[in-house]
Amino acid sequence: MSATPHLIWLLLGVGVILVIATLIGEILRARIAPDGDNPVIENLNARISAWWGMVILLSLAFLAGRPGVVILFAVLSFSALREFLTLTAKARADHWSLAGAFFIVLPVQYWLVGLDWYGLYAIFIPVYAFLLMPVVSALRGETKSFLTRVAETQWALMICVYCVSHVPALLTLHIEGYEGRSVILIAWLIFTVQLSDVMQYVWGKLFGSRLVAPQLSPSKTWEGLIGGVMTATTAGAALWWMTPFTMLQAAGMALAVTLMGFFGGLVMSAIKRDKGVKDWGHLIAGHGGFLDRLDSVVFAAPIFFHLTRWFWT
Amino acid sequence: MTAGIGSGGKAFFRRAAAAFAGSAITLFARIVTAPRAIWSGIEPLPKQRVYFANHTSNADFVLLWTVLPPMLRARTRPVAALEYWLKTPLRAFIGRDVFNAVLIDRRPEERVEDPVALMGQALAEGSSLILFPEGVRNMTEEPLLPFRTGLFHLAKQNPEIDLVPVWISNLNRVMPKGEIIPLPLICTLTFGAPLHLGDTEEKGDFLARSHAALIALKETVPA
């Protein structure tokens, strides 16, 4: 069976959600602040229109098949890596290793994913980049903050390239009876994790009062977390029929990825706080940078990949 | 007659090539550094201004020019070193035709025209300017070198024009001197509140004040 009918149903469903969200955003603006002077409503509407763009881009990549998905996530990795490395510690002596991160490590990782060479893409960054990149920096002779510099660069690669590349890597899993449909796994993962983010925001805005981590984020509340994770887990479980999972398994997977997604947001907030910024970037209106949108997927994707690989292949 | 048409066609071709090269250069700058403009002290309005910025790279004015809205960009001319930009035909094309730079000679013994007079002339024609008051690229560990006097003379001759400080961050990391491959890091350009020369302000005081205003913008940029 081909992936197309299920994918179209999912995309249509997302389209309906976005139409409703757009209508709610416009009604809120018309009712409360027609001059556009309410920052929360303006940000909500900016986020919704950015969502349209992201969903359209993702749909086009799905239609283009494996090369489209691999290239889309390589570009997302590049944008995320640029945001991360803009804020990390670095010296003149790191120029070659940083250029290597952008122009060698990143393309090679995605090329390996495209080749379906699991044995190498699973260790390329944690072993080879990890050992060789500091050598390139060390050869230039600058020792000041050396460990901080190489550690932060490696962290950037793990988060922005290694973890993100596990999304297109889902296409390489060979699940019995699910051949040719693995693109649905990506759509289901992104839908569940992002729905959790959105619903955490919605529940938090409506009912949130108790902060989960006041030192890290003023917007993550227990009410938002529980409401968001429950909503997204229910939705993920309800979509079990397009996945290789049973309904109960789908609920367990959805719970795992939404919790990982929440932890991802928490860890990335801690890094932003440490570096003194509110957002990673500025290119996605209303959301901030690419990493602000990807942080939950970054933490969820490798875990989802390995759980699926271990139990279903 | 034929020659007239020929040179007219050539001028048209040169203008079209310059417009195309201008778009290509701004697109390239956007892909490489995803520059972010923060208008913290002033709005991007089509008023005549002198933007003065820190200078760490030859690409500084390209980046500043890129983040200006197109309407402002068309009327904004960078002030650049004649001896650098007229060295090869390609540089001359980029400097003169693409950016319409006000080319000034930094070698007092060679020059035929006074730099301040050239800049004043461009302002009198209605253009805005991009100026690097340090005069040379800053290769030191200091965040900002002392200013040359050009900014003061412009402020004195054109008291009504806004002098806008612009701090360009990170570009020295994108392309340090001597490196060939640019790092695609994000550059931030912070536009501060405009300055004007005070009625009784002395040269030294004004240059110190504008220097401090520019460096104060650095503190507002993370990392």
Interface residues (C-beta under 8 A of the other chain):
Chain A: F78 S79 R82 E83 L85 T86 L87 K90 R92 H95 L98 A99 F102 F103 K275 G276 V277 G281 H282 L283
Chain B: A34 R36 N170 R173 P176 E179 I181 L183 P184 L185 I186 P222 A223
